[in-house]
Amino acid sequence: MQKRVIKTKLVGKEELFRVIALSEATGLPILLVGEPGVAKSQTLIDYASAMYNYDKQKAKENLFILQLGDSTRGSDIAGKVDMKELLINKQYKICAPISKKEYILIDEVDKGSSGVRNNMLSLMREKALMHGDEIIRCNWKLFAGSCNEITADASDKPFWDRFVIKHKVERIVSKDLSSIWDEKEITLEFNIPEKQDLKDEPLNLRKMDAFVKHIYAGLSDRTASYLPKVTKAIKIIWQVSENEAIMKCCELVCPSFMVGLDKVLEDPKTIALKSKIAGINGINDVDYMSLTLSDIEKEIATYDPKSEADTIKELRKLLKKTVSASPVCKQILEQAKLQQQSLNKLAIEIDN
């Protein structure tokens, strides 16, 4: 696990920094969608700079930023023949600066020609550039694309699908605009999981199956294969429960399917137990309350403490809140307290 510290003067971009961290942790390309001027590029630059202890020169050496347009050629990404090597040393070599960079941002990806996009696909998918029999390996740790909006053209769908993680970059809310003028440096800290951390992070397969079934019509098999990794990384970076991580994963991968997902994630057993806990408020008999609390504890004990830890935590939190509001439960607790005091007094008398 790596602790990442980001220092920035950008306001309201904490969520964007976390999404970029998610892309780095999973090794998956990210697409930043938003109108011009919302600091998409600067956020990535600040994130990358933190990796080199804010050494501007070193950060610059490891950054590759290209804005696509009508004049952009495939060779701007795939590389060009090194004419000096060819003419002087009779060596055919490809000069591809992008292959040596660790942090890549391709701006206005929707403006790229089919040739440019084809070169981007191999760069995103295989981390390589193809030149006939020659394969140039690439070193990127983070690959980001940006655009104002995703085109609705069906022929573009395979291209957009390569960006597994998609994030809508919003403008700063009006009440925070004045904070920009202060130019104060903000420090953000969060954990970046490594491969072993992701492997060790537990995941409830029943919930993941329900998640996939819910969004099946809106994602490709390729994207579906990455869902467990993305969900685990979100749990660690955002420090949230499994349900919250799955909801966040849906927001980043298939946002149009978020409606109703929270209901799908809960199994009938948990729904029934929550209902039983809620019913505590209607119990007025002390003996029946004691029996009900005992049954609830036994049911909670049937959950797997590893794969269902978040559910257990949620149930106990709900139980504690409900019990604290019940007069009968308070009476039981008071009786237990008096009994304990009597036992302690008896133990002292026996010792004497």
C-alpha positions in Angstrom: 0.0 0.0 0.0 1.3 3.4 -0.9 0.3 6.6 0.8 -0.1 9.3 -1.8 0.2 13.0 -0.8 -1.0 15.6 -3.4 -0.3 19.3 -3.0 -2.4 21.5 -5.2 -4.0 24.9 -5.6 -6.9 23.5 -7.5 -10.2 23.8 -5.6 -12.9 21.1 -5.5 -10.9 18.5 -7.4 -10.5 15.9 -4.6 -12.9 13.5 -6.3 -11.0 13.9 -9.6 -7.7 13.1 -7.9 -9.2 10.0 -6.4 -10.5 8.8 -9.8 -7.0 9.4 -11.3 -5.5 7.3 -8.4 -8.0 4.6 -9.2 -6.8 4.5 -12.8 -3.2 4.2 -11.7 -4.0 1.5 -9.1 -5.9 -0.6 -11.7 -3.7 0.1 -14.7 -6.9 1.0 -16.7 -7.2 4.0 -19.1 -9.4 6.8 -17.8 -11.6 9.2 -19.7 -12.2 12.7 -18.3 -15.4 14.3 -19.7 -16.1 18.0 -19.2 -16.2 21.4 -20.8 -13.0 23.4 -21.3 -11.6 25.2 -18.3 -12.5 22.7 -15.6 -8.8 21.9 -14.9 -8.7 18.4 -16.4 -5.2 18.8 -17.7 -3.9 20.7 -14.6 -5.2 18.0 -12.2 -3.3 15.3 -14.0 -0.1 17.5 -14.1 -0.4 18.1 -10.3 -1.0 14.4 -9.7 2.1 13.4 -11.8 4.2 16.1 -10.2 3.6 14.6 -6.7 5.3 11.4 -8.0 8.5 13.2 -8.5 8.5 15.3 -5.3 7.4 18.3 -7.3 10.6 18.4 -9.3 9.2 20.3 -12.3 11.9 19.2 -14.7 11.5 15.5 -13.8 7.8 15.8 -14.0 8.0 17.4 -17.4 10.3 14.6 -18.7 7.7 12.0 -17.7 4.6 13.7 -19.0 3.2 13.5 -22.5 0.3 15.8 -23.4 -1.2 15.9 -26.9 -4.3 17.7 -28.1 -5.9 16.1 -31.1 -7.2 18.0 -34.0 -7.6 18.0 -37.8 -3.8 18.3 -38.2 -2.9 15.4 -35.9 -1.4 12.4 -37.6 -1.1 8.8 -36.4 2.7 9.3 -36.3 2.2 11.9 -33.5 1.4 9.0 -31.3 2.9 6.0 -33.0 6.2 7.7 -33.7 8.3 8.6 -36.7 11.4 7.2 -38.4 14.5 8.7 -36.9 15.9 10.3 -40.1 19.3 11.0 -38.5 19.8 7.3 -37.7 18.6 6.3 -41.1 20.8 8.7 -43.1 23.9 8.7 -41.0 24.0 5.3 -39.4 21.8 3.4 -42.0 19.7 2.2 -39.0 15.9 2.1 -39.3 14.6 3.2 -35.9 11.4 4.6 -34.7 11.4 7.7 -32.5 8.3 7.5 -30.3 8.5 9.9 -27.3 5.2 8.7 -25.9 6.6 5.2 -25.3 9.0 6.5 -22.6 6.5 8.6 -20.7 4.8 7.5 -17.5 1.9 9.9 -17.5 -0.1 10.4 -20.7 -3.0 12.8 -21.5 -4.5 12.8 -24.9 -6.8 15.8 -25.0 -9.9 16.1 -27.3 -9.8 12.4 -28.1 -13.1 12.7 -30.0 -11.3 14.9 -32.6 -8.8 12.1 -33.6 -8.9 10.5 -37.0 -9.4 6.7 -37.4 -5.6 6.3 -37.8 -4.9 8.2 -34.6 -7.4 6.2 -32.7 -6.1 2.9 -34.0 -2.7 3.8 -32.6 -4.3 4.8 -29.3 -6.0 1.5 -29.1 -2.8 -0.6 -29.1 -1.2 1.9 -26.7 -4.1 1.6 -24.3 -4.7 -2.1 -24.6 -1.3 -3.7 -25.0 0.8 -0.8 -23.8 2.7 -1.1 -27.1 3.1 0.6 -30.5 3.0 -1.7 -33.6 5.4 -1.0 -36.5 5.2 -4.0 -38.7 7.3 -6.7 -37.0 8.6 -4.3 -34.5 6.9 -3.8 -31.2 7.7 -0.8 -29.1 6.9 -1.3 -25.4 5.4 1.6 -23.5 6.0 2.6 -19.9 2.8 4.5 -19.0 1.6 4.2 -15.4 -1.5 6.3 -16.2 -3.2 6.9 -19.5 -5.9 9.5 -19.6 -8.1 10.9 -22.4 -10.3 13.9 -22.2 -13.2 15.3 -24.2 -16.1 17.6 -23.9 -18.7 14.8 -24.5 -18.9 11.2 -25.6 -20.2 11.0 -29.2 -23.5 9.1 -29.6 -22.3 7.5 -32.9 -22.6 3.7 -32.5 -19.5 3.1 -34.6 -17.5 4.9 -31.9 -18.7 2.6 -29.1 -15.7 0.2 -29.3 -13.3 3.1 -29.0 -15.0 4.6 -25.9 -15.2 1.1 -24.4 -11.4 1.1 -24.1 -11.8 3.7 -21.5 -13.1 1.5 -18.7 -13.2 4.3 -16.2 -15.1 7.4 -17.2 -15.5 10.5 -15.0 -17.6 13.6 -15.5 -15.5 16.6 -14.4 -17.9 19.3 -13.1 -17.4 23.0 -12.7 -16.6 24.3 -9.2 -19.8 25.2 -7.3 -20.4 28.9 -7.2 -20.0 29.2 -3.4 -16.4 27.9 -3.7 -15.3 30.1 -6.6 -13.9 32.8 -4.2 -11.5 30.1 -2.8 -9.6 30.1 -6.1 -8.5 33.7 -5.6 -6.8 32.8 -2.3 -4.4 30.5 -4.2 -3.9 28.5 -1.0 -2.2 25.1 -1.3 -4.4 22.2 -0.4 -2.9 18.8 0.8 -4.8 15.6 -0.1 -3.9 12.2 1.3 -5.1 8.7 0.3 -3.9 5.2 -0.1 -3.0 3.6 -3.4 -3.4 -0.2 -3.4 -0.8 -2.4 -5.0 -1.4 -5.8 -6.7 -1.2 -7.8 -3.5 -3.5 -5.3 -1.7 -6.1 -5.8 -4.4 -5.7 -9.6 -4.3 -6.1 -9.6 -0.5 -9.2 -7.3 -0.4 -12.3 -9.4 0.2 -15.3 -9.2 -2.1 -18.8 -10.5 -1.7 -19.4 -12.6 -4.9 -23.1 -12.6 -4.5 -23.2 -8.9 -4.6 -20.9 -8.8 -7.6 -23.1 -11.3 -9.4 -26.2 -9.1 -8.7 -24.2 -6.0 -9.8 -23.3 -7.6 -13.1 -26.8 -8.9 -13.8 -28.2 -5.4 -13.1 -25.9 -3.6 -15.6 -25.3 -6.4 -18.1 -27.1 -4.7 -20.9 -24.9 -1.6 -20.6 -21.4 -3.0 -20.6 -19.1 -5.2 -22.7 -17.6 -8.5 -21.6 -14.2 -6.7 -21.6 -15.4 -4.1 -19.1 -17.2 -6.7 -17.0 -13.9 -8.5 -16.5 -12.4 -5.5 -14.7 -15.3 -4.9 -12.3 -13.9 -6.8 -9.3 -10.5 -5.1 -9.5 -12.1 -1.6 -9.8 -14.5 -2.3 -6.9 -11.7 -3.4 -4.6 -9.5 -0.4 -5.5 -12.5 1.9 -4.8 -13.0 0.4 -1.3 -9.4 1.1 -0.5 -9.0 4.6 -2.0 -12.3 6.0 -1.0 -12.4 4.0 2.3 -16.0 3.0 1.9 -18.2 -0.1 2.4 -18.6 -2.7 -0.3 -22.1 -1.5 -1.3 -20.8 2.1 -1.6 -17.8 0.8 -3.6 -20.1 -1.0 -6.1 -22.3 2.0 -6.4 -19.2 4.2 -7.2 -18.0 1.6 -9.7 -21.3 1.7 -11.4 -21.1 5.5 -11.5 -17.7 5.4 -13.2 -18.4 2.5 -15.6 -22.1 2.5 -16.4 -23.8 5.5 -14.7 -27.2 5.1 -16.5 -27.8 1.9 -14.5 -27.4 3.3 -11.0 -31.2 3.6 -10.4 -32.3 0.7 -8.3 -28.8 -0.8 -7.8 -28.8 -0.2 -4.0 -31.9 -2.5 -3.7 -30.4 -5.2 -5.9 -27.2 -5.4 -3.7 -29.1 -6.5 -0.6 -30.0 -10.1 -0.3 -33.4 -11.2 1.2 -31.7 -12.4 4.3 -30.2 -9.0 5.1 -33.4 -7.2 4.2 -35.4 -9.5 6.6 -32.9 -9.0 9.4 -33.0 -5.2 9.0 -36.7 -5.4 9.2 -36.5 -7.5 12.4 -34.1 -4.9 13.9 -36.5 -2.1 12.9 -39.3 -4.0 14.7 -37.5 -3.6 18.0 -39.2 -0.3 18.5 -42.6 -2.0 18.7 -41.6 -4.4 21.5 -42.8 -3.6 25.0 -42.1 -6.8 26.8 -38.7 -7.2 28.5 -38.5 -11.0 28.1 -39.6 -10.9 24.5 -37.1 -8.1 23.8 -34.2 -10.2 25.3 -35.2 -13.2 23.2 -35.4 -11.0 20.0 -32.0 -9.4 20.7 -30.5 -12.9 21.2 -32.0 -14.1 17.9 -30.6 -11.1 16.0 -27.1 -11.7 17.4 -27.3 -15.4 16.3 -28.3 -14.3 12.8 -25.5 -11.7 12.6 -23.1 -14.5 13.6 -24.0 -16.5 10.5 -22.4 -13.9 8.2 -18.9 -14.6 6.9 -16.6 -12.1 8.8 -14.3 -11.9 5.8 -16.5 -11.6 2.7 -19.4 -10.0 4.5 -17.6 -7.7 7.0 -19.3 -4.6 5.6 -22.7 -6.1 6.0 -22.0 -7.1 9.6 -20.7 -3.6 10.4 -23.8 -2.1 8.9 -26.1 -4.4 10.8 -24.4 -3.7 14.1 -24.5 0.0 13.5 -28.2 -0.2 12.8 -28.8 -2.4 15.8 -26.9 -0.1 18.1 -28.9 2.9 16.9 -32.2 1.1 17.2 -31.4 -0.3 20.7 -30.3 3.1 22.0 -33.7 4.6 21.1 -35.8 1.8 22.7 -37.0 2.4 26.3 -37.3 -1.4 26.8 -33.7 -2.0 25.7 -32.6 0.7 28.1 -34.4 -1.1 30.9 -32.7 -4.4 30.0 -29.3 -2.7 30.0 -30.0 -1.1 33.3 -31.0 -4.4 34.8 -27.8 -6.0 33.4 -25.8 -3.2 34.9 -27.4 -3.7 38.3 -26.8 -7.4 38.1 -23.2 -6.9 37.2 -22.8 -4.5 40.2 -24.3 -7.2 42.5 -21.9 -9.8 41.1 -19.0 -7.6 41.6 -20.1 -6.9 45.2 -20.5 -10.6 45.8 -17.1 -11.3 44.4 -15.5 -8.8 46.8 -17.3 -10.3 49.8 -16.1 -13.8 48.9 -12.5 -12.6 48.5 -12.7 -11.1 51.9 
